[in-house]
Amino acid sequence: MSRATLYVIPGSHPAIAAERMLEHKGIPHRRVDLMPVISRGVLKVMGFPGVTVPALRIDGRKITGSRRISRALDEIQPEPPLFPADPGARVAVEDAERWGEEVLADGVRRILWNTIKRDKRPLRTYLVGAKIGVPAGLAVATAGPIIAAEVKINDVNDDAVRADLAAFPAWLDRIDGWIADGLLGSDVPNAADFQIAAGLMLAMTLGDLREPIEARPAGDHAMRMVPSYPGDVPAILPSAWLEPLRAA
Ligand SMILES: N[C@@H](CCC(=O)N[C@@H](CS)C(=O)NCC(=O)O)C(=O)O
């Protein structure tokens, strides 16, 4: 049986998607927690092909990226499958997974860092259960440069975040639609289920977003797929930015 080491940043949504997929497959793994930004240097030195998490070492392979990881896991251990055998159904799952990564996960990441740059104290709540090698209080107290770097790396400007929040109701409609169609939430969880659920679970750690999401089938699906997620951030974003979500 394969053994794996998964490199994560505590609270990272694609990393939690990867961890849930390993659990779903029953692949034993060790989790290594890294601090954001510092993670880049560590992964580079270790010879991973990229500098972001999730990064997975398994059977002598080094894989970066949640979508590469889902495919590699199916190659290494086909059962239970993360992608359907039927070619048409597979394309639909791949498309939904890609949307979950490129649209939902990127948008939620921007909203998160815009929130944390206003108040870094809640960062501590993402460190519950993590082993980062320094006390959580110290990590948060010294997180200023890390937050500034993440804001830059992820293009976290106010216009982009307002656009993400304006688009959020349509994102929830899309996910609810996929659940109604059976693409998500079927008896056999697929790679898109994990990718999208982890993104929404991170969004639901934010007090500004929790309520409008948890009332929806999308929120219910996320909580079933990813029952435990660290993080709890009080509402802090400007009220006008949240108007589209309230209206929905
Ligand atoms: N699209 C990538 C996202 C990778 C990504 O941006 N990961 C973030 C954490 S959510 C990261 O490594 N951030 C640290 C950094 O960029 O310094 C995937 O799904 O794997």
The ligand as an SDF file (V2000), in Angstrom:
LIG
                    3D

 20 19  0  0  0  0  0  0  0  0999 V2000
   -4.6630   26.2920   -7.5900 N   0  0  0  0  0  0  0  0  0  0  0  0
   -3.7420   25.7000   -6.6730 C   0  0  0  0  0  0  0  0  0  0  0  0
   -3.7050   26.6380   -5.5130 C   0  0  0  0  0  0  0  0  0  0  0  0
   -2.4440   26.6330   -4.8270 C   0  0  0  0  0  0  0  0  0  0  0  0
   -2.3440   27.7860   -3.8380 C   0  0  0  0  0  0  0  0  0  0  0  0
   -2.3790   28.9690   -4.2220 O   0  0  0  0  0  0  0  0  0  0  0  0
   -2.1900   27.4280   -2.5720 N   0  0  0  0  0  0  0  0  0  0  0  0
   -2.0350   28.4210   -1.5630 C   0  0  0  0  0  0  0  0  0  0  0  0
   -2.7720   28.0090   -0.3030 C   0  0  0  0  0  0  0  0  0  0  0  0
   -4.5100   27.9480   -0.5580 S   0  0  0  0  0  0  0  0  0  0  0  0
   -0.5680   28.5900   -1.2370 C   0  0  0  0  0  0  0  0  0  0  0  0
    0.2400   27.6860   -1.3910 O   0  0  0  0  0  0  0  0  0  0  0  0
   -0.2340   29.7800   -0.7580 N   0  0  0  0  0  0  0  0  0  0  0  0
    1.0620   30.0950   -0.2870 C   0  0  0  0  0  0  0  0  0  0  0  0
    1.8110   30.9570   -1.2130 C   0  0  0  0  0  0  0  0  0  0  0  0
    1.3800   31.1040   -2.3560 O   0  0  0  0  0  0  0  0  0  0  0  0
    2.8130   31.4910   -0.7500 O   0  0  0  0  0  0  0  0  0  0  0  0
   -4.1890   24.3070   -6.2170 C   0  0  0  0  0  0  0  0  0  0  0  0
   -5.4020   24.0480   -6.2760 O   0  0  0  0  0  0  0  0  0  0  0  0
   -3.3500   23.5200   -5.8130 O   0  0  0  0  0  0  0  0  0  0  0  0
  1  2  1  0
  2  3  1  0
  2 18  1  0
  3  4  1  0
  4  5  1  0
  5  6  2  0
  5  7  1  0
  7  8  1  0
  8  9  1  0
  8 11  1  0
  9 10  1  0
 11 12  2  0
 11 13  1  0
 13 14  1  0
 14 15  1  0
 15 16  2  0
 15 17  1  0
 18 19  2  0
 18 20  1  0
M  END
$$$$
